[in-house]
Amino acid sequence: MNPAKQGFWPLFLHSDNTKKAILKTQNEEYVYTVIENKPKRVVVETGIVNNGLVQIKKGLKTGDPLIVKGHEYVDENSEVKIVN
């Protein structure tokens, strides 16, 4: 199957950012994204890790902002400010 013909390209993130962003429990991997200035926990499925990239197979789409610093302490009821 050609992903371009299906209208789907896999999402790859640079591993430095992804390693910081992905949190793990015994049963799942997850990240925090931001929706309307609120953090939202999103379960992700990772795939290939190669040449400094990590594939996110499920859970995120291109352009979703990730919290990569302080995400270990995030409360979904708090408000966040995006800083570049």
LUMNU-489460 format. One line per 5 residues: number of its first residue (from 1); their letters; for each residue x, y negated, z negated of C-alpha. Coordinates in steps of 0.02 Angstrom, whole numbers, padded with zeros to 5 digits. Each point is the difference from the previous one (the first is absolute). Example, Ala and Ser with C-alpha at 12.3 -4.5 7.8 and 13.67 -1.06 7.14 Angstrom:
<sites>
1 = AS = 00615:00225:-00390; 00069:-00172:00033;
</sites>
This chain:
<sites>
1 = MNPAK = 00000:00000:00000; 00068:-00169:00049; -00036:-00127:-00140; -00013:-00143:00124; -00140:00086:00092;
6 = QGFWP = -00093:00027:-00164; 00018:-00184:-00050; 00104:00050:-00151; 00181:-00033:-00042; 00071:00066:-00164;
11 = LFLHS = 00046:-00130:-00129; 00182:00001:-00051; 00070:-00106:-00140; 00182:-00037:-00037; 00049:00119:-00137;
16 = DNTKK = 00074:-00135:-00114; -00169:-00086:-00013; -00098:00162:-00001; 00102:00082:-00136; -00033:-00153:-00106;
21 = AILKT = -00185:-00004:00043; -00048:00184:-00013; -00045:00059:-00174; -00029:00183:-00040; -00101:00103:-00120;
26 = QNEEY = 00006:00187:-00012; -00138:00014:00131; 00013:-00152:00114; 00101:-00141:00074; -00073:-00175:00000;
31 = VYTVI = 00039:-00182:00031; -00078:-00164:-00048; -00063:-00112:00138; -00087:-00168:-00019; -00181:-00036:00047;
36 = ENKPK = -00072:-00173:-00038; 00143:-00038:-00122; -00035:00159:-00099; 00115:00152:-00005; -00078:00160:00066;
41 = RVVVE = 00071:00173:-00030; 00006:00099:00163; 00043:00185:00009; 00120:00032:00145; 00063:00153:00089;
46 = TGIVN = 00181:-00011:00053; 00078:00095:00142; 00167:-00011:00087; 00145:-00086:-00087; 00137:-00034:00127;
51 = NGLVQ = 00127:-00135:00044; -00056:-00119:-00137; -00187:00017:00038; -00141:00084:-00094; -00158:00051:00093;
56 = IKKGL = -00166:-00042:-00083; -00122:00124:00075; -00155:-00053:-00097; -00056:-00140:-00113; 00072:-00158:00079;
61 = KTGDP = -00012:-00092:00163; 00124:-00115:00084; 00003:-00169:-00085; -00063:00055:-00171; 00098:-00099:-00130;
66 = LIVKG = 00091:00107:-00128; 00049:-00046:-00176; 00182:00053:-00015; 00054:-00088:-00160; -00087:00017:-00166;
71 = HEYVD = -00125:00124:00073; 00033:00120:-00144; -00090:-00124:-00113; -00144:-00049:00115; -00176:-00004:-00068;
76 = ENSEV = -00135:00007:00135; -00101:-00129:-00099; 00137:-00130:00010; 00030:-00129:00135; 00160:-00002:00103;
81 = KIVN = 00088:-00131:00104; 00089:00055:00159; 00179:-00064:00007; 00110:00028:00153;
</sites>
